């Protein structure tokens, strides 16, 4: 039986990070807080159904109902009105977060054409952001129902204080980083 990422974290990653960073207290070991999946729908100004398709795609990918993000103000150059839907977002926590991360690392990322790994660039505050160019890399998405290829942003929020801690935390989960630090 294969272990879940949560079990791998408790049994392997925590002791490894404790040894690597000399943590005396288990509570100081970095952990995942949440994963936010965000998909912008730029063509929603011309196509009203674009947001509905994006909601359906993100719901299938994450297993949760996304919320629709609306514009805060009108911008005439972009033909954008106030309170117009412009994107969808899902925040994953607890078991949903670990399940999504497992599917992302083991199933979806290897399906990217000419995949050589994800960049090891962090925000300096212990978080990792990943941009994907298309939603079709997820096996849950039915290719016949895709109206348009859309990208998405994935933000992995952790309790880590440094980029090095985040790198080794995600490396322990199996994140395929491109270059060695």
N, C-alpha and C positions, 0 to 999 in steps of 0.2 A: 504494500500500500504506500502510495506517495504522500509525503508530508505536505501540509499546507504551509504557506509562507509565514503564517503566524507561529507555527510550531518551529520552523527553521529559525525564525528570529529569536525565540526564547531559548532554544537548545544550542544553536551554533553562533549566531551573530552577536548576541549579548556577551558571551564569554570571550569571543574574539576581540570585540571592541574594548572590553574591560582590560584585557591584557595589552592591547595595542596602545591605548591612551592612559593606562594606569588609573582607571577609575576605581576608587575604593567602595563607592556606593553604587548599587545596581540602578538606582533612580537617576543617576547622572548619564547613563548610557543613552545616546540619541535614539529616538523612535519616530515612527510615522504618526502624524496627526491627522492629515486628510489629503485627498487627491481631488483637485478641481479640474474638470474637463469642460473646456469652453470652445464654442464653435461660432464664429462670426458669420452672419448671413448678409453679405453686402448687396446681393441682388434682390433683397426684399422690397426695395423701392419700386421695381418694375413687376416683380412676381410675388403675389400675395401668398401663394402656396409654398414658397421657398422655405419659410419658417416652419411650416407643418412638416415638410420633408426632413429638415434638420432636426426637429424634435423627435421624429420617428427614428432617425438614424442614431442619435445620441441615446435614446431610450433603449434601443436594441443593444448597443455597444456596452452601456454601463449597467443596465438592469434597473435603472431608476428613472422616474419621471423628471425631465429637466424643467427648469424655469425659463421663461422667455424674458430676455433683456430688452428693454425699450430705450429709445434715445431720450436724452435729458433735455436737449434743446434742438431747435430747427437750424439746419445749415443748408442754405439755398444752393450753394455750389454742388453739393452732393445729392440734391433733390430729396433731402431728408426733412421730415416733419417731426414735431415734438410728439413724444409718446408712440413713435412708430417702432415695431419690433425690428431689432437689428442683430439678434444673436440668441443663443441658448447656452445654458450653463447647468452643470450638475456638480454637487459636492458629495464625495464618497467618504465615508468613515467606517471604522471597525471592519467587520468581515467583508463588506462590499469593496472596501478599499484594497484589502489583501487579494481578493479574488480578481479584481480588475488588474492590479499590478502583476499578478501571476500570468494572466492571459496576455497582457501587453508584452512582458519579457519573453515568455516561452512560445507564444503563437503568432502575435502580430508583427513585432519588430523583425523577426527573421523572414517574413513575407515581403518586406520592402525590397524592390529591385536594386541590385548592386549595393546591398547593405554591408557597410564596413564598421558599424558600431555607431553609438550616439556620442555627440561631443561631450567632453567632461568639463563643461563650463557651468559655474554656479553663481548665485547672486551675492555671495559674501555673507549672507545671513542664515545659511543652513537650509536653503531651499533649492529645488532643481526644477527647471522649466524645459519642456520638450515640445517642439512643434512638429506636427505631422502634416504632410501635404495632401493626404487623401484618407477618407474613411473606409475605403475598400480593403485596406490591409487587415481589418478585423474579420475573422471568419463568420461572425454572426450576421454581418450585413449581406443581404441578398442582392447580388449584382443586377438582377433584372428590375429591382424596385428603386435603384439609384437614379435620381433625375439629373444630378450634377455632382461632380467630384468636388468635395469640400475638405478643407484642411481643418485642423483643430489644435488647440494648445492644451497641454497637460501640465499642471503645476503640482509638484510633489512637495508638500509642506512637512518639515520635520522639526524636532526639538534641538537639532544640532546647532552648535554655535559657530563652527568654522566650516570652510569648504572641504577640508581634509576629512572631517568627521562624516559629512554627507557622502563623500566619495566612497569611503569604506563601508558605510551603512548600505548604500545602494549596491555596491559591488558584492556585498554579502548576500543580497537578495538575488543576484545574478544579472544585474543591469550590464548590458554589453557595451562598455565604454570604448571609444575609438582609440585614444592614445593613453599610454601609461603615464601617470603623474610622477 
